[in-house]
């Protein structure tokens, strides 16, 4: 049994907003889902710019208010190419 994984799963509750993000080079797509995996809204674009990420942050805040969510978990990438020591990150 993986205690750490179970602990992370238990943190996802009815008040959790999960944002799935499809990462790309210039344009990302984000889709909000609830704790049961149901889409709350159609996926939307996030541009790879300062303004794009500011808009993304505003969209997340609006979704939290609209769906009465108070928790957003943050998960790190499991992609081995993305390492913290990478100077491009």
C-alpha positions in Angstrom: 0.0 0.0 0.0 1.3 3.4 -0.9 0.6 5.6 2.1 1.7 8.8 0.4 -0.6 8.3 -2.6 -3.5 7.5 -0.3 -2.8 10.6 1.7 -2.9 12.7 -1.5 -6.2 11.1 -2.6 -7.8 11.8 0.7 -7.0 15.5 0.3 -9.5 15.6 -2.6 -12.9 16.5 -1.2 -16.1 18.0 -2.4 -14.6 21.5 -1.9 -11.7 20.6 -4.2 -11.4 22.2 -7.6 -9.0 20.2 -9.9 -7.6 21.9 -13.0 -6.4 19.5 -15.6 -3.9 21.2 -17.9 -2.7 20.0 -21.3 0.7 21.6 -21.7 2.0 22.7 -25.1 4.7 25.1 -26.4 2.6 28.2 -26.9 -1.0 27.4 -26.0 -2.2 25.3 -23.2 -5.7 24.0 -22.5 -7.1 23.8 -19.0 -10.3 22.0 -17.9 -11.8 22.3 -14.4 -13.2 19.1 -12.9 -14.8 18.3 -9.5 -13.7 15.7 -7.0 -15.6 12.9 -8.8 -13.9 13.7 -12.2 -16.9 15.5 -13.7 -16.1 18.4 -16.1 -17.4 21.7 -14.6 -16.8 23.6 -17.8 -15.5 23.1 -21.3 -11.7 23.3 -21.6 -10.3 26.8 -22.2 -7.1 28.2 -23.7 -4.2 29.5 -21.7 -1.6 31.4 -23.7 2.1 31.1 -22.8 2.4 34.8 -21.9 2.3 36.8 -18.8 -1.2 38.1 -19.7 -2.2 34.5 -20.5 -1.3 33.3 -17.0 -2.8 36.3 -15.4 -6.0 35.5 -17.2 -5.7 31.8 -16.2 -5.4 32.8 -12.5 -8.4 35.1 -12.8 -10.4 32.2 -14.4 -9.4 29.9 -11.6 -10.6 32.4 -9.0 -13.9 32.8 -10.8 -14.4 29.1 -11.0 -13.7 28.7 -7.3 -16.4 31.3 -6.6 -18.9 29.9 -9.1 -18.7 26.3 -7.9 -18.0 27.1 -4.2 -14.6 25.5 -4.1 -12.0 26.4 -1.5 -9.1 24.0 -2.3 -6.9 23.5 -5.3 -4.2 20.8 -5.0 -0.9 21.3 -6.7 0.8 18.2 -8.2 4.3 18.2 -9.6 5.0 16.7 -13.0 6.2 13.2 -13.2 7.8 13.9 -16.6 11.5 12.9 -16.2 12.5 15.6 -18.7 11.2 18.3 -16.3 13.7 18.4 -13.5 14.1 21.3 -11.0 17.8 21.7 -11.9 16.8 22.4 -15.5 17.9 26.0 -16.2 15.1 26.5 -18.7 12.4 26.1 -16.0 
